[in-house]
Amino acid sequence: MALAHPTSASLSRPQVVAWRNALFVIFGLCGLSMASWASRIPAVKQALQVSTSSMGILIFGIAAGSIVGLLASSHVIARIGARRTIAVVLTVGAIGFAVAGFGVSIGPSYAVVMIGLIVFGSMFSICDVAMNLQGAVNERVLGRSIMPVFHAFFSFGTVIGAALGAAAEAIHLPIVVHLLIVALVFAAGALVASRFLQSEHVIEEQSVAHDDHSKTWQGRLSIWRDPRTLIIGLIVLGMAFTEGSANDWLALAMVDGHDTTKATGALVLGIFVASMTVGRLAGVSLLDRYGRVPVLRGSAVLAAIGLIMVIFVPTLWISIVGVVFWGLGASLGFPVGMSAAADDPKTAAARVSAVATIGYFAFLVGPPLIGFLGQHIGLLHALLVVLVLVALAGLASGAAREPSRR
């Protein structure tokens, strides 16, 4: 017998608002954890005494785990639902995060850090699909554009994480203590917030219930044959690479490429994520006024200008202005891509999973690629790869057009 799901009409306004606020918390916690790790990458490199290319391989651990998680995500969500998925995977992910911290500070052990990051990455990516699916459904129930705001809360989390990372670096707080505290906050907050989430099926109508691609694994995989899935995936790939390259390498690029201190590198990362946050908050009104396609194309141009300034201008303050442009330009690609992937409720979970998988390919290939190039030509020049991908994302932006504008 099929389980009965609530409908959007059966939810009260306070329930919908509590659902939205719970997603704000979950997105924020995910940003906090990711930036907490990224802000300590220079210190991790020093503690492990490894090369830039070896750090690229280590960061690859998160990406490798993420790909495994993404491939499983739509099936896990179909099996236990997005709400329960979020609670489970964030708890397990927090354990992996803490293990990575112990690996850096106790031993230290490169292998233990890698294992912890693989666990964290796989759980994080499953959560990413589940929370974006939840966000897209909540957006429809609310009847207004809000996906960029959810991602702005991810950015709020990264701002806080980067600031705490800079403070931890300044007071020489052991990495294991720092990451363990973050892991505990991460797990506790996720368990509380997930209680207020609702089923992702609240907007489904009975007339389409038997035509739902998510009912079988063959149906979920069939979404990969849709060209629109692949083109939206290319948008997300380019923008994820643009965002992720900063999260992974900006702090170290400022230290190695612009001769700043490690604390300054962490602060510049904070400027980047703050710019991302501003872009996502401002993006709601821009999307409502101009639509997805013009906004995505303008974002790609702005990110490209910022990257050029960071890579080629040696003056620190000009590079920081470039970081601001880079952050503003990268801010909307991922959330808009997720909204576009979830346009059709019948295929939302499968398409969001597929698009996220394509996007996360950036996190799989990006760290070792930039690390390898950075070892030979310097991290700043290695970032030229990002320019190519952000240009491709801009060219593919037409696939994200809203159904009402097609």
N, C-alpha and C positions, 0 to 999 in steps of 0.2 A: 504494500500500500504506500502511495506517495505521501510524503509529509506535507501538512498544510502550512503555508507560510503567511505571515501577516501581509496586508496590503498597505500602501502608503496612506490610504484613507483611514485605516484603523489606528494609525499612530497619532498621538496627540502632539500639539506644538511643543510642549516641554520635552517630550521624548525625542523629537527630531533635533531640538537644540542641544539636548544632552548628548545625543549621538554625534552631532557636529563637534561639540567641545571635546568629547573623548578622542575624536580623530585629530583635533588640534594637538592634544597631549601626545598621542602616539607618534605623529609626524615629528613633533618637537624632540621627543626622546630619541628617535632614530638619528636625527641630525646631531644631537648632543653626543651620541656615542661615536658617530663617524668622525666628527671634528676633533673629539678628544684623542682619537688615535692619530689622525692626520697631523695635529699640532705637535705631537711628540716624535714624529718620524725622524727629524735630525738627531734627537737624543737616542732613539732606538738604534739608528745607524752607528752612532758612536759607541753605545753600550755593546752591540754585537760585533763591532770592529769589522764591518763588511764594506764592500765597494758599492758604488751607485748602482751598478748592474745587478748586484746581489740583492739590494734593497728592492729593485724592480721585480725580481723573482719572488721576494717575500710578499710584496703587495699583491702580486699575482695570486697568492693564496686566497685572499678575499674574493678576487674575481673568479677563480676556479670554483670555489664553493658556491658563489653566486650563480654560475651557470647551471650547476647541478640542481640547486634550489629552484631556479626558474623553470627548468624542464619538468620538475615535479609539481610546481606550484598550482597549475590549473587542476590537476588530478587531486591534490591534497584538499584544495578548496571545495571541489565538487564532492569530496568524500565527507568532510567534517564541517564545512562552512567557513566563511571568511572570519567570522567572529572568534570561533574557537581556534582557528589557525593562528591568528594574531597572538592570542594569549600563550599558546604552546611554543611557537617558534621564537618569540622574543625572550621567553624564559631560558630556553636552551641556548639562544644566541648570547645572552648575558654570561652564561657559563663559559662559552668559547672565548669571549672577550677577556674574562678574568684569567683564563688559562694563558692567553697571549701575554698578559702583563706579568704573570709568574715566569714565563719563559724568558722574558727580557731581563728580569732582575735577579732571578735565581738560577744560577748556572754560569753565565746565561746560555740558553739553548736555542739555536736557530730553528731546529726541528720542532720544538714545543711551541714556539711562537707561530710557526707555519700551521701546525695542527689547530691551534686556537683560532687563527684567522680563517681557516677553511670552515670550521664549524660556525663561526660568527657570520661569515659571508653567505653560507648556504641558508641559514635561518633568516638573515637580514633580507635576502632577495625574495624568499617566499612571503615574508611580511610586506615587502614593497608591493608585490602584486595584490595581495589581499587588502592592504590599506588604500591603494589607489582605486581598486574596485569599489570598496566601501565609500571612498570619497566621491566617485563618479555617481553612484546611486544616491548618496545624500544630496549631491548637487541637484539632481533631478527632482527629488522630493521637496527641496527648498525652493526650486523654481528660479534659481539665479546662479550666475557664474561664481564659483567659490573654490574650484580646484587650485588655482594659483595661490589662494590664501592658505590652503592646506600645506602646499609646498613652501609658502612663506614661513609657516611654523617650523617646517624642517630647517629652513634657513635660520630662524630664531635659535633653534637648537644648536646649529653649527656656530653661530656667533657666540653663544654662551660657552660651547665646548672649546672654541678657539681661545676665548678670553681666559677660561680656566686653565687651558693648556699653557698659555703664555705665563700665567701666574704660577702654575706648578713648575715651569721651567725656571722662572726667576727665583723661586725659593728653594730650588733643587729638591722638590718633592720626588721621592722614588717613583718610578714608572708603575711598579706593581701596586703601590698604594693608590695612586691616581686612578688607574684603570679599574681596580677593585671597587672603589667608591662609585665610579660611574656605572659599573655593572650592576651593583645593588640598586641604585636609583632607577636604572633602566628596567630591571625585572619587576620591581615593586610598582612602579608607575604603570607599566604595561598591564599587569594583572588587575589593577584597580580600574583603569580606563576601559579595558575590554568588556567590562560588565555593562557598560552603557551603549555598546554597539548594537545594531539591529541587523536582521537578515538582509543579505544582498538581493533577495528575491522580492522585496516589497513592491517593486515597480512592475513586476511581471503580470501580464494579464492571462486569464484562463484560456483565452482563444489561441494563444501562441505557446501554451505550456508544452504541447506535444511536438512543437517544432523547434525545441531548444537544442542548440548544438552542444551544450554542456552536459547533456544527459549521458553520453557515451564517450569513451576515450577516442574512438574513431572520429566522432563529431568534433571533439576539441582539437584534434590534429588537422582536420580538414581546413581550418581557418588559415593555415599556412599557404593554401593554394590561391587565396584571394590576393590579387596584386596590391590592393589598397593596404592590406596588412603589411606587406613588404616595404611599401613606400613610406608609410607612417613610421615603420621601424627604422628606415634610413634617417628620417628627421630626428627621431629620438637617439639614434646611434651618434649622429654628429653632435647634437647638443649635449648628450651624456658625456661624450669624449671631451667636449669643451669645458663642461663643469668638472668632470672627474679629474682631468689633468691638473686643474688648479688644486683640488682637494688633496691629490696625491703628491704633487711636485712643487707647488708654488712656494711653500716655506723653504724648501731646500734650494730651489732655483734662486731665491733672493739671497740666501746665504752664499751659495757657490758662484752665482752669476753676477750679483751686485754687491758682494762683499759686505753684507749686513751681518749683525749678530743673530744667533738662533732665536732670541726673544723677539727681535725685530721681524724676523721671518714669520714667526707665529702671529704677530700683530698684523702683518700684511695679509696673511690668510684670513684674519678676522675682518679686515677691510673688504676683501673679496666676498666673503659670505654675507657681510652687512649689505653690500651692493646687490647681491642676489635677493636678499630679503626685501629691499626697497623696490626692486624690479618686479617682484611677484605681487606685492601689495598694490603697486601702481598699475600692474598689468590687467587687473580685473576691469577697471574702467576703460582701458585701451581696447581690450578684447570686446567689451560690450559695444563700444563705439565703432571700431574699425573692422572687427572680425579677426579670425585666427590667422589667415594667410598674410595680410599686410604686416601684422604684428610680428609674425615669425620671420618674415624677410627683413624687416628693420632690425630685429634682434640679431640676426646673423651678421649684418653689416656692422653693427655696433661692437659685437664681440670681436670681429676681425680687426677693426681699428684698434681696440684695446690690446689685443695680442701683439700687433705690430709695434705699438709703443713699448710694451714690456720687453719684447725681444731685442729691439734695435736701439732704444734710447738709453744711454748709460746713466743719465741723470735720475737720481732716486725719486724725486718728487713727481717727475713726469711719468716714470714707470708706475708709480702708485696711482696716478690719474688713469693710466692704461688699465690697471687692475680694476678700478671702478667701472670703466667701460666694459671690460671683459665680464665682470660679474653681472652688470645690468643686461648685457647681451645674452648671457647664458641662462638667465633666470626663468624664462617662460617655456623653453623648448620641451623639457620633460613633462611638466604638468599639462601643457596643451596637447602634446602627443598622447598622453594617457586619456584625456577627455575625448579626443578624436577616436581613439581605439575603443572607447566604451559607448559610442553613439548608439549602437544597436543593443538593447537589453538582452536579446537572445544569444548574442555572441560575445557579450562584454567580457566575461571571465576568460574565455579562450583567447580573444584578440588581445586583451591587456597582457596576458601572460606571454603571447607570441611577440608582441611589440617590445615588452620589457626584456625578453630574452635577446632580441636583436640589439636593443640599447645596451644591455649589459655586456655584449661582445666588446664594447669600448673598454669596459673595466677588465676584461680578460686579456685583450691584446695591448691596451694602452700602457699599463705600468711597465711590463718588460720591454716593449718597443721604445718608449721614451727613455727608460733606464739604459738600454743598450746604446741608443743614439747619444744620450747624454754622456755616457762614458767616453765616446769617441769625438763628439763635436761640441759638447757642453749642453747643459740642460736647457738654456735659453734657446739655442738654435734647434734643439730637438722639438721644441714646441711649434715649429713650423708645420709639423704634421697636423696639428689641431686646426690650422688655417684651412687646410684642404678639406677637412671633414665639416667644418662649420659652413664653408661655401656650398658643399653638397647638400647640407641640411636646408640652407636657404633656397636652393633650386628645387628641392622636393616639397616645399611648403604647401603647394596647392592641394596635396592629398589630404590635408587636415581641415579642409573647408567644411563648415557646418552644414548639416543636411538641408536646412532652410535656405542656404545660399547656393546650393548646387544647381 
